[in-house]
Amino acid sequence: MSAGAKGFSLTELVVVIVIATILSAFAISRINTTSFKTEGYSRQVAAAIRYAQKIAVSQRRNVTVTFTAGAVALSYPDFGQPVRQPPTPDAFSVDVPSGVSLSGTLAGTTLTFSALGKPNTGGTLKVSGGDIPDITITVESETGYVH
């Protein structure tokens, strides 16, 4: 090598990579994925409720949203058949992830939207899990507005 060559030596590069690996291992262990699951699941549930109202209006028939401890499912109560989740032929169901729970006035009940999009009842659904505060989903009893 010439005296004017500049750069890092192999030893310096290896030391930096080892330090970066140790720091990333500590950072990954500190990430709480339950909080991410809780936020994502609450958005999925709100979207499923809105979807139920939209298909009730567009298809001019009742659509039921069933809230259980393990899942939120959509069905046609008049026909006893599940709503299909597009684009698959599978039943529309959003499973509760591990570490996340549902509570509130709608938990363990069913919510039915009429052909006009009006729910049979209103109420709240609280999604809990992780380090974040409970996320509340509200369905208005007169309009079916979900927020």
C-alpha positions as CSV (number, residue, x, y, z in Angstrom):
1,M,0.0,0.0,0.0
2,S,1.1,3.5,-0.7
3,A,1.5,6.0,2.2
4,G,-1.3,8.1,0.8
5,A,-4.0,5.4,0.8
6,K,-6.8,6.1,3.2
7,G,-9.7,4.0,4.5
8,F,-10.6,1.6,7.3
9,S,-8.6,-1.5,8.2
10,L,-10.2,-4.9,8.3
11,T,-10.0,-5.0,12.1
12,E,-11.8,-1.6,12.4
13,L,-14.6,-2.9,10.1
14,V,-15.0,-6.1,12.0
15,V,-15.2,-4.3,15.3
16,V,-17.9,-1.9,14.0
17,I,-20.0,-4.8,12.6
18,V,-19.8,-6.7,16.0
19,I,-20.9,-3.6,17.9
20,A,-23.8,-2.9,15.5
21,T,-24.9,-6.6,15.8
22,I,-24.9,-6.4,19.6
23,L,-26.9,-3.1,19.6
24,S,-29.5,-4.5,17.1
25,A,-29.9,-7.6,19.3
26,F,-30.8,-5.5,22.3
27,A,-33.1,-3.2,20.2
28,I,-35.0,-6.2,18.7
29,S,-35.6,-7.7,22.1
30,R,-37.2,-4.4,23.3
31,I,-39.8,-4.2,20.6
32,N,-43.3,-5.0,21.8
33,T,-45.2,-6.6,19.0
34,T,-48.4,-7.0,20.9
35,S,-49.0,-3.2,20.7
36,F,-48.7,-3.4,16.9
37,K,-51.1,-6.4,16.8
38,T,-53.6,-4.5,18.9
39,E,-53.5,-1.4,16.7
40,G,-53.8,-3.4,13.5
41,Y,-56.6,-5.7,14.8
42,S,-58.7,-2.7,16.0
43,R,-58.4,-1.2,12.4
44,Q,-59.4,-4.6,10.9
45,V,-62.5,-4.9,13.2
46,A,-63.6,-1.3,12.4
47,A,-63.2,-2.0,8.7
48,A,-65.1,-5.3,9.0
49,I,-68.1,-3.5,10.7
50,R,-68.1,-0.8,8.0
51,Y,-67.9,-3.5,5.3
52,A,-70.9,-5.3,6.8
53,Q,-73.0,-2.1,6.7
54,K,-71.9,-1.4,3.1
55,I,-72.9,-4.8,1.8
56,A,-76.2,-4.7,3.7
57,V,-77.1,-1.6,1.8
58,S,-75.7,-2.6,-1.6
59,Q,-77.3,-6.1,-1.5
60,R,-80.5,-4.9,0.2
61,R,-80.5,-7.6,2.9
62,N,-79.5,-8.0,6.6
63,V,-75.9,-8.6,7.5
64,T,-74.9,-9.7,11.0
65,V,-71.5,-9.1,12.7
66,T,-70.9,-11.6,15.5
67,F,-68.3,-10.7,18.2
68,T,-66.8,-13.7,20.1
69,A,-63.7,-14.0,22.2
70,G,-61.9,-15.6,19.3
71,A,-63.1,-13.8,16.2
72,V,-65.3,-11.3,14.5
73,A,-67.4,-12.9,11.8
74,L,-69.9,-11.6,9.2
75,S,-73.0,-13.6,8.0
76,Y,-76.4,-13.3,6.4
77,P,-78.9,-14.1,9.2
78,D,-81.8,-14.7,6.8
79,F,-80.0,-17.4,4.9
80,G,-77.7,-18.8,7.6
81,Q,-74.7,-18.4,5.4
82,P,-71.4,-16.5,6.0
83,V,-70.4,-13.5,4.1
84,R,-67.5,-14.3,1.7
85,Q,-64.2,-12.5,2.1
86,P,-63.2,-11.2,-1.3
87,P,-61.5,-12.3,-3.4
88,T,-61.5,-15.8,-1.8
89,P,-64.5,-18.1,-1.3
90,D,-63.7,-18.2,2.5
91,A,-66.0,-17.0,5.2
92,F,-65.4,-13.4,6.3
93,S,-63.8,-13.7,9.7
94,V,-61.1,-11.7,11.6
95,D,-59.4,-13.8,14.2
96,V,-58.2,-12.2,17.5
97,P,-54.4,-12.3,17.7
98,S,-52.7,-13.8,20.8
99,G,-52.3,-11.2,23.6
100,V,-55.2,-9.1,22.3
101,S,-58.7,-9.2,23.9
102,L,-62.2,-7.7,23.2
103,S,-64.5,-6.1,25.7
104,G,-67.3,-3.6,25.8
105,T,-71.0,-3.6,25.2
106,L,-70.8,-5.3,21.8
107,A,-68.4,-8.1,23.0
108,G,-70.0,-11.5,22.9
109,T,-73.1,-10.2,21.0
110,T,-74.3,-9.8,17.5
111,L,-74.9,-6.6,15.6
112,T,-77.3,-6.7,12.6
113,F,-77.4,-4.1,9.9
114,S,-80.7,-3.8,8.0
115,A,-81.0,-3.3,4.3
116,L,-81.0,0.4,5.0
117,G,-77.7,0.2,6.9
118,K,-79.2,0.9,10.3
119,P,-77.9,-1.3,13.1
120,N,-80.3,-3.1,15.5
121,T,-78.2,-1.6,18.4
122,G,-75.3,0.6,19.0
123,G,-72.4,0.2,21.4
124,T,-68.7,0.1,22.0
125,L,-66.0,-2.5,21.5
126,K,-62.7,-2.1,23.3
127,V,-59.6,-3.7,21.9
128,S,-56.9,-4.3,24.6
129,G,-53.3,-5.6,24.5
130,G,-49.7,-4.5,24.8
131,D,-48.5,-1.3,26.3
132,I,-50.9,1.1,24.5
133,P,-54.2,2.3,26.1
134,D,-57.4,0.5,25.1
135,I,-58.7,1.3,21.6
136,T,-62.5,2.0,21.6
137,I,-64.6,1.3,18.5
138,T,-68.0,3.0,18.6
139,V,-71.0,2.1,16.5
140,E,-73.7,4.8,16.6
141,S,-77.2,3.3,17.2
142,E,-79.1,5.6,14.8
143,T,-76.8,5.8,11.8
144,G,-74.4,2.8,12.2
145,Y,-71.5,5.2,11.9
146,V,-68.3,3.4,13.0
147,H,-65.5,5.4,14.6
